[in-house]
Amino acid sequence: MSQSEFKIVDELRPGLRGINIKVRCNSKNEVREVVSRKTGETFRVTEALVGDETGSILLTLWNEDIDKMKTEQVYQLNNAYTTVFKGSLRLNLGKYGSMEKSDESTPAEINLGNNLSEKVYEQERSYRPRYGGGGGDRSGGYGGKPYRGERRGYSGRRDSGGSRRRY
């Protein structure tokens, strides 16, 4: 992998994928346990402040990656990605990313003054339905039935006064 294929911390923005970067670990937060809503499994998670001479960012670490990362060590992260979590930019490895110790001493210094995770980002909204989809047709209907303007509680017929009758 050539040096030009690596990003620097200052180039990181929300929504980037396939990031290859070399960073030094400055510190790690306390490990906490979270329970998966899907499976009920318990996972360990923490964040490490990592960076290079251009800036720093929080890296989310899960399970065995927590123990692999040591402070003051340089790591090469492959296929990482960025997200915005609680308004803060984060670097993530995910299940397709990897982390390897690097023999290089660069980055020698971390620029803590340019912490990208301290900047507030607008949380991107997901526009997909939260509890499954509505009707799959293009009629604009609800549950696959087209809306015809009828309202519940009205028969659609008009009485002699011109107003709708309740039934």
C-alpha positions as CSV (number, residue, x, y, z in Angstrom):
1,M,0.0,0.0,0.0
2,S,1.5,3.3,-1.0
3,Q,1.8,6.3,1.3
4,S,-0.6,8.3,-1.0
5,E,-3.5,5.8,-0.3
6,F,-3.5,6.9,3.4
7,K,-5.7,9.7,4.6
8,I,-4.8,12.1,7.3
9,V,-7.1,12.9,10.2
10,D,-7.8,16.5,9.1
11,E,-9.3,15.1,5.8
12,L,-12.0,13.0,7.7
13,R,-15.6,14.1,7.2
14,P,-19.0,12.4,8.0
15,G,-20.0,9.5,5.7
16,L,-16.6,8.5,4.4
17,R,-16.0,4.7,3.7
18,G,-12.9,2.6,2.9
19,I,-10.6,4.8,4.9
20,N,-6.9,3.7,5.3
21,I,-5.2,5.8,8.0
22,K,-2.2,5.7,10.4
23,V,-2.9,7.0,13.9
24,R,-1.3,7.1,17.3
25,C,-3.4,6.2,20.3
26,N,-3.4,9.0,22.8
27,S,-5.9,7.6,25.4
28,K,-8.7,5.2,26.0
29,N,-12.0,5.8,27.9
30,E,-13.5,3.4,30.4
31,V,-14.9,0.2,28.9
32,R,-18.7,-0.1,29.3
33,E,-21.1,-3.0,28.4
34,V,-24.0,-2.7,26.1
35,V,-26.8,-5.2,25.3
36,S,-27.8,-5.8,21.7
37,R,-31.5,-5.1,21.1
38,K,-31.6,-7.7,18.4
39,T,-29.9,-10.7,20.0
40,G,-29.7,-9.8,23.7
41,E,-25.9,-10.4,23.6
42,T,-23.6,-8.3,25.8
43,F,-20.8,-6.4,24.1
44,R,-17.9,-4.3,25.5
45,V,-17.4,-0.9,23.9
46,T,-15.1,2.1,24.5
47,E,-13.6,5.0,22.6
48,A,-10.0,5.8,22.1
49,L,-8.6,9.3,21.2
50,V,-6.4,8.7,18.2
51,G,-4.7,11.1,15.8
52,D,-1.8,12.3,13.8
53,E,0.0,15.6,13.4
54,T,-3.0,17.1,11.6
55,G,-5.7,16.3,14.2
56,S,-7.4,13.9,16.5
57,I,-10.7,11.9,16.6
58,L,-12.5,9.4,18.7
59,L,-12.2,5.8,17.5
60,T,-15.0,3.4,18.6
61,L,-13.6,0.1,19.8
62,W,-15.5,-3.1,20.3
63,N,-14.7,-6.3,22.3
64,E,-11.2,-7.7,21.4
65,D,-10.1,-4.5,19.6
66,I,-10.2,-2.8,23.0
67,D,-7.5,-5.0,24.4
68,K,-5.4,-4.8,21.2
69,M,-5.0,-1.1,21.3
70,K,-2.4,0.4,23.6
71,T,-1.7,4.0,24.3
72,E,1.3,5.7,22.6
73,Q,1.3,2.9,19.9
74,V,0.9,3.6,16.2
75,Y,-1.8,1.7,14.3
76,Q,-2.7,1.2,10.7
77,L,-6.5,1.2,10.3
78,N,-7.8,-0.4,7.1
79,N,-11.3,-0.1,5.6
80,A,-12.5,2.2,8.4
81,Y,-15.5,4.6,8.1
82,T,-16.8,7.7,9.8
83,T,-20.2,8.3,11.4
84,V,-21.8,11.1,13.4
85,F,-22.9,9.8,16.8
86,K,-24.7,12.2,19.2
87,G,-23.5,15.1,17.0
88,S,-19.9,14.1,17.2
89,L,-17.7,12.7,14.4
90,R,-16.4,9.2,15.1
91,L,-14.0,6.8,13.3
92,N,-15.2,3.2,13.2
93,L,-13.7,-0.2,12.1
94,G,-16.9,-2.2,11.8
95,K,-16.8,-5.9,10.9
96,Y,-15.0,-5.3,7.6
97,G,-12.3,-3.0,9.0
98,S,-9.0,-4.1,10.5
99,M,-6.3,-2.7,12.9
100,E,-2.6,-3.6,12.8
101,K,0.2,-2.3,14.9
102,S,2.6,-0.3,12.8
103,D,6.4,-0.3,13.2
104,E,6.6,3.3,12.0
105,S,6.9,5.9,14.7
106,T,5.0,8.5,12.6
107,P,2.8,10.1,13.6
108,A,5.1,11.2,16.3
109,E,2.9,13.9,17.8
110,I,-0.9,14.1,17.9
111,N,-2.5,17.5,17.2
112,L,-5.0,17.6,20.2
113,G,-5.9,21.2,19.3
114,N,-7.8,20.0,16.2
115,N,-10.1,17.4,17.8
116,L,-12.7,16.6,15.0
117,S,-14.9,14.8,17.6
118,E,-15.4,18.1,19.5
119,K,-16.9,19.8,16.5
120,V,-20.7,19.6,16.5
121,Y,-22.2,18.0,13.3
122,E,-25.8,18.0,12.3
123,Q,-27.1,14.5,12.8
124,E,-28.1,13.0,9.5
125,R,-31.7,11.8,9.5
126,S,-32.6,8.4,8.2
127,Y,-35.7,8.6,6.0
128,R,-36.5,4.9,5.9
129,P,-39.6,3.7,7.8
130,R,-38.8,2.8,11.4
131,Y,-41.3,-0.1,11.7
132,G,-41.5,-1.6,8.2
133,G,-42.7,0.0,5.1
134,G,-46.0,1.4,3.9
135,G,-47.7,0.0,0.9
136,G,-45.4,-1.1,-1.9
137,D,-47.6,0.4,-4.7
138,R,-47.2,3.9,-6.1
139,S,-50.7,5.0,-5.5
140,G,-49.8,6.9,-2.4
141,G,-52.0,4.5,-0.4
142,Y,-51.7,3.3,3.1
143,G,-51.1,-0.5,3.4
144,G,-51.4,-1.0,-0.3
145,K,-54.9,0.5,-0.5
146,P,-55.3,3.8,-2.4
147,Y,-56.7,6.7,-0.5
148,R,-60.0,7.9,-2.0
149,G,-60.7,10.8,0.3
150,E,-63.2,9.0,2.5
151,R,-63.1,9.8,6.1
152,R,-64.1,7.4,8.8
153,G,-67.5,8.3,10.3
154,Y,-69.0,9.8,7.2
155,S,-71.1,7.9,4.7
156,G,-70.1,10.2,1.8
157,R,-73.8,10.9,1.1
158,R,-75.1,14.4,1.7
159,D,-78.3,15.2,3.4
160,S,-80.8,17.7,2.1
161,G,-78.8,20.5,3.7
162,G,-75.7,19.7,1.7
163,S,-73.6,18.5,4.6
164,R,-72.3,14.9,5.0
165,R,-74.3,12.6,7.2
166,R,-72.7,10.5,9.9
167,Y,-73.6,6.8,10.0
